[in-house]
Structure formats: structure tokens, C-alpha cells
Amino acid sequence: MDLKDIDALIIKLNQELNLIKNAKELEGFRLKYLARKGELNDCFEKLKELSVEQKRVFGPKLNTCKKELEQRFKEKQSLFDKVTEEFFFDYTLPGKKKEIGSLHPTTLTYRHIISVFNSFGFEIFESNDIESEYYNFDSLNIEKNHPARDMWDTFWLDKKYILPIGSKKDEFKSINLLLKTHTSPAEMRFMEKNNPPIRMVNMGKVFRYEATDARHEFQLHQLEGLMIGDDISLCNFKSIITGMTRKIIGQKDLKVRLRPSYFPFVSPGLEVDVECFKCHGKGSKCSLCSNSGWIEMMGAGMTHPNLYKFAKWDRYNYQGFAFGLGVERFAMLKYQIPDIRVFNSGDLRFTKQF
Ligand code: PHE
């Protein structure tokens, strides 16, 4: 036996091992070389015939080679263990359909409402979900301890916003932050940046700290509208709101009525009702309007002149109206959805219907 023979054998075995493609070939390789009667063991047999000096050289060499080969054999084996089954591609199987999403009913509803206001010349204004106490309450004529603040149960944020004031370095003012409870702060934000004539709509999320049931949610969407000019009157409001409601609900002769109400940022304050579009105002055995013939639609009113002062306008004798309607409420009426909680439930059985 020659050292060269061993080297040649090892190279040959490594090459063969590299070419092996499946578990069956690997087993053949094991039987031929690594098994008890394999070629590698033959070499060990031949060692016995060598002299002591030769054994010292050949023995360790053969041993390390055997170990290395066994190691590589194991690696290859674990590779084939993973691929236990052959991969077959069956071209005759029917394909899997990709699910295509659809727009959420809230999105559909507010897009619809906004497009109608757009056609009336109202521009769209966007605002934040987090608001300061000033914009949500103070600037809307809602004083610090006024009981009207209870109308909007509020989620306050732990963190305060710190603003530097004045020129001195150490003068800071901390501002209370909250999740906006209505979209009316957008009125003030818009009024600060624009002068009359104004026609704007704003859509946003609002949050109320209250228990949920079929008619109440702690997170919903509102649509705010504001129109201010020199001589905008309640008549303009009634005609625009009537036109809008008729267009959205798709019934030409729907009646709208105004009832007195109270919101500190409007005077007079109004509640707007629409004739029930299921029983057409008859109010008999109607689940939609609970037999009243009317459906409550939104809060509204003529803008309070104090707001013009807060907005720092040049004069305070403008006239205008504002309104805020619940988008989910509108969608519930339009699509006859009985429970407001389904909107945020994430239940695809609900959203897939739109
Ligand atoms: N912001 C009021 C609410 O959340 C609705 C409203 C808007 C009322 C504008 C009057 C004018 O209930």
C-alpha cells in the first residue's frame, strides 16, 4: 500500500459523494465504501500487513480521512432527510383565487357625502386625531368649568405638550392633549388660516370615553361642515342640508326639519331631523324611526360670533352655519345596519357585503 493510493481514494470518494443526488444513491455509496465490508475497511485490513513504522504513518492518516468522510456523509444524509417526498406539480389542479378587498362602509359613506358637498363647492380640510384642550373646547366657546364639557366624555392623554413662550428661555406653557371628541376643532383650525367666504368639510375620527352598546361606540367618524360669509342664513343651511340628504339617500322629496338644541359654539343651536325614508314619515310600525316618522341626523347651528374673535378675524359681523354628522350613523341608516359595533369588529362577514 502506498500513501498516494490513500490520497487518490479519498479524492475519488469525495468526488463521488458530491455527485450523489438522492437517498438511494447515498445508500449505495455507504455500502460500497463505508460499510463493514466496504473499500475503506479493506484499507484498514491492509494496515495489518505493514511494518510498525509504516503503521504509524498510515494509521492516523486513514483514521482522519475516514472521520472526515463520515462527517460529510452525515451532512448529505440530513439534506435528503428533509426532502422526504418528491415534489410533483399537478397542472390540472384548480388555482387558488386571490381575495380582493373592498372599501369599508364608513369609507364608502363619507366619500359619498363628501362628493356631494364637493359638488356644492365645499373644499375638503384634513385635521389630526390628537387635539389640544384649547382647540377641542376653549376656542369653541366651551369654558373651563362649563357643564357642556360633559357632553363630550374625553380621553385625555398622559403626556402634555410643552411649548416655549415669550423670549425668556425658561418660560414654558404645558398644553393638555386629548383624542378629539368631535370634528368641530377643525372649524377653528380652518378659520385661523382662512378668511370668509368659507365653505369647508372635514372628515375625521372622534373618540368618546363612554360605554358601548348597539348605538354607541368609543371611536367613530364625524363629518363637519362650515359655511361663513356676509349674509349666510338659516335658509341657506336648510336648503343645502335638504339637497345633500336627498342626493345621498336618493329620494327626491325627503323633508328635513330643524329643532332647537344647544351647542356652545353655535347660536341658535339645532338638531336636524330627516323624514324617515323607510316609512316616508308615516311612523307606523317602522323599526328605522321607532314610529316617530323622523330620523335624527346631525347637530348644527349658526356659528357663534365668539369664534370669529378666537380666530382673530378683522371683523366679527360675519354670518354662517356649522354642522356635524355621525358617518357611521348615516351608514347605519343607509344600509340598515342595526348595531354600530360591527363597524370596528373586523368581521369580514360584515365588510365583504359592501
Ligand atoms: N360637534 C357637535 C357634536 O359632536 C356637533 C355640531 C357640529 C353641532 C357643528 C353644532 C355645529 O355633537
Residues whose N, C-alpha, C, O or C-beta is under 5 A from the ligand:
A	BS01	LIG	T181 H182 S184 F263 V266 G299 A300 G301 A322 F323 G324
